[in-house]
Amino acid sequence: MLLHFTKMHGLGNDFMVIDLITQRARLRDEQIRKLADRRFGIGFDQLLVVEPPRSPDMDFRYRIFNADGSEVENCGNGARCFARFVRDQRLTHKREIHVETAGGPLTLVVNDDDQVTVDMGTPRFEPAALPFDATEDRPLHALEVDGERYEIGAVSMGNPHAVLRVDDVDTAPVERLGPLIERHPRFPRRVNAGFMQVVSPHEIRLRVFERGTGETLACGTGACAAVASGIRQGLLESPVTVHLRGGDLRIEWSGDEAPLLMTGPAERVFEGRIALA
Ligand SMILES: N[C@H](CCC[C@H](N)C(=O)O)C(=O)O
């Protein structure tokens, strides 16, 4: 069978997006890995799947799979592309779209300038929310990696993030430490590893070694987690501009139980059809 898909990206974090409302397909982990391959397949960081909602007060179900085939709880850049996709495909005409994810509900708002604002819910810091093996909820946790001791912020945006402050993202040891943090035994479901450089209280630079994918040009939930951790540590104040390698995101969060808002672009690159082996 031929599967129709749209290739999209949010600041260079790229996606294959498929509508399983008007199409039928069941994708196995191995098939996702092959489709994700940048030489033998289509090539993407994540696969985004549009399904009918399970709850009557939601518009869609939004499922996310990393390049390694693992299904995950949330994807911020993907959420913006999801909103653009369902409108472009005429699956909805709404500008405010409510979606359910494995990590909880999201509200996507398509703005007049075509940027998308996502209510990402409330950041959660208690270790069990990630999950993270730690005895208490604190702004910074000591983590031993490769014989060295680091201080990381632990944040759940539905998906787990470890945020490490660095002096300069350009020289940060992302290639070396990223995989070691991603698979650290204290993160039973692995973790996304963010490397945050504080430029000012309203500005950071960020690189993210993503769980199940590796370093990406941008990570939406990673940007949210870094800002939430920075605000909690008293380093940052809302709103914060996050400079990622692929471009900038605006993050707003007033703290505590308030929702965190992320605003940024969503681009369509091409449409395609592929025969599923
Ligand atoms: N790798 C992430 C999922 C994609 C997140 C990222 N692409 C974003 O924009 O939030 C995880 O395993 O939790």
PDBQT file of the ligand as one rigid body, heavy atoms in Angstrom, charges set to zero:
ROOT
HETATM    1  N1  LIG A 301      13.279  12.962  21.700  1.00  0.00    +0.000 N 
HETATM    2  C1  LIG A 301      12.136  13.369  22.536  1.00  0.00    +0.000 C 
HETATM    3  C2  LIG A 301      10.862  13.506  21.673  1.00  0.00    +0.000 C 
HETATM    4  C3  LIG A 301      10.964  14.664  20.674  1.00  0.00    +0.000 C 
HETATM    5  C4  LIG A 301      11.134  15.983  21.373  1.00  0.00    +0.000 C 
HETATM    6  C5  LIG A 301      11.594  17.145  20.503  1.00  0.00    +0.000 C 
HETATM    7  N2  LIG A 301      11.797  16.881  19.111  1.00  0.00    +0.000 N 
HETATM    8  C6  LIG A 301      10.714  18.382  20.716  1.00  0.00    +0.000 C 
HETATM    9  O1  LIG A 301      10.588  19.222  19.809  1.00  0.00    +0.000 OA
HETATM   10  O2  LIG A 301      10.166  18.511  21.853  1.00  0.00    +0.000 OA
HETATM   11  C7  LIG A 301      11.911  12.292  23.638  1.00  0.00    +0.000 C 
HETATM   12  O3  LIG A 301      12.356  11.153  23.454  1.00  0.00    +0.000 OA
HETATM   13  O4  LIG A 301      11.279  12.629  24.653  1.00  0.00    +0.000 OA
ENDROOT
TORSDOF 0
